[in-house]
Amino acid sequence: MSEPRWKRESTIALAVTGASGSAYALRLLQQLLAANQRVWLMLSDAARVVIKTETEVQLPESIEEAEAVLGERFGAKAGQLALFEQKDWFSPVASGSGGPRAMVVCPCSMGSLSAIAHGSSDNLLERAADVMIKERRQLILVPRETPYSTIHLENMLKLSQIGVTLLPANPGFYQQPQSVEDLVDFVVARILDQLGLQQDLLPEWGVKSNLIEK
């Protein structure tokens, strides 16, 4: 069987920073792959440390081996998942000519958010976000910090004013969550909604049995 021919319309860049909340990133990766999206993944050095600290996932140092581990764990098809080094300036996310249709930074540290807001582009994650902004494509940032300082809020306002979506990792409780996984799914579902992808992690408002029967 030949490998699928992935197109930009089904390609999502997912960047993971060192903010707490790696469970959001891993669940989102799983859901994007299940939705038949090609995923271009970027992990900061700090993200690797946090993933090791917060989850049972152990990623090898080698990019190729880490890609294989994640691909096997989440059932990626041939060519569906690609993991890029933070200094891989020849990767497709580094240029508008080959970029994805959308990018999600989940979770997004305040350091990465600041760098994106100021166009630093000192690593591939920051450059990829800069490409999304300049090409006017969809960019979603999932900040995970509390409390917010005035600097954080000013940076988020700046990004919001140019069309970036700020989707804080703030799970709701109206769905009566029974586990940590339910809380994670709430945020991941909202991200998928923003990407226009079908999801069954969170029912539409008003169609849950204890609200209004569909």
Long-range contacts (C-beta under 8 A, 24 or more apart in sequence): 3-78, 3-79, 4-77, 4-78, 4-79, 4-80, 6-38, 6-79, 6-80, 8-99, 8-100, 8-101, 9-101, 10-36, 10-37, 10-38, 10-101, 11-37, 11-38, 11-39, 11-40, 11-100, 11-101, 12-37, 12-38, 12-39, 12-40, 12-100, 12-101, 12-102, 12-103, 12-104, 12-195, 13-39, 13-40, 13-41, 13-42, 13-93, 13-99, 13-100, 13-102, 13-103, 13-104, 13-128, 13-132, 14-39, 14-40, 14-41, 14-42, 14-103, 14-104, 14-106, 15-41, 15-42, 15-43, 15-44, 15-103, 15-104, 15-105, 15-106, 15-108, 15-112, 15-125, 15-128, 15-129, 16-41, 16-42, 16-43, 16-44, 16-47, 16-51, 16-105, 16-106, 16-107, 17-44, 17-46, 17-47, 17-105, 17-107, 17-108, 17-109, 17-111, 17-112, 17-125, 18-44, 18-45, 18-46, 18-47, 18-49, 18-50, 18-109, 18-111, 19-50, 19-107, 19-108, 19-109, 19-110, 19-112, 19-143, 19-144, 19-145, 20-50, 20-54, 20-107, 20-144, 21-54, 21-106, 21-107, 21-142, 21-144, 21-169, 22-47, 22-50, 22-51, 22-54, 22-55, 22-107, 23-54, 23-55, 23-180, 23-184, 24-106, 24-107, 24-142, 24-144, 24-169, 24-184, 24-187, 24-188, 25-51, 25-106, 25-107, 26-51, 26-55, 26-57, 26-74, 27-181, 27-184, 27-185, 27-188, 28-104, 28-106, 28-188, 28-191, 28-192, 29-70, 29-74, 30-74, 30-75, 31-188, 31-192, 31-197, 31-199, 31-201, 32-197, 33-74, 33-75, 33-76, 33-77, 33-80, 33-81, 34-74, 34-75, 35-192, 35-197, 35-198, 35-199, 37-80, 37-197, 38-79, 38-80, 38-81, 38-82, 38-100, 39-76, 39-80, 39-81, 39-82, 40-82, 40-84, 40-91, 40-92, 40-93, 40-100, 41-67, 41-70, 41-81, 41-82, 41-83, 41-84, 42-83, 42-84, 42-86, 42-93, 42-124, 42-125, 42-128, 43-83, 43-86, 44-86, 44-112, 44-123, 44-125, 45-86, 46-109, 84-124, 85-124, 86-123, 86-124, 86-125, 87-123, 87-124, 88-124, 89-124, 89-127, 91-124, 93-124, 93-127, 93-128, 93-131, 94-124, 94-127, 94-128, 94-131, 95-131, 96-131, 96-134, 96-135, 99-128, 99-131, 99-132, 99-135, 99-137, 100-137, 101-137, 101-138, 102-132, 102-137, 102-138, 102-139, 102-140, 102-195, 103-128, 103-129, 103-132, 103-137, 103-138, 103-139, 103-140, 104-140, 104-141, 104-142, 104-191, 104-195, 105-129, 105-139, 105-140, 105-141, 105-142, 106-140, 106-142, 106-169, 106-191, 107-142, 107-143, 107-144, 107-169, 108-141, 108-142, 108-143, 108-144, 109-143, 109-144, 109-145, 110-143, 110-145, 110-151, 110-152, 110-155, 113-141, 113-143, 113-152, 113-155, 113-156, 113-159, 114-151, 114-155, 116-141, 116-159, 116-164, 117-155, 117-156, 117-158, 117-159, 118-155, 133-162, 133-163, 133-164, 136-163, 138-165, 138-194, 138-195, 139-163, 139-164, 139-165, 140-164, 140-165, 140-167, 140-191, 140-194, 140-195, 141-165, 141-166, 141-167, 142-167, 142-168, 142-169, 142-187, 142-191, 143-168, 143-169, 144-168, 144-169, 165-194, 167-191, 167-194, 174-211, 175-202, 175-203, 175-208, 176-210
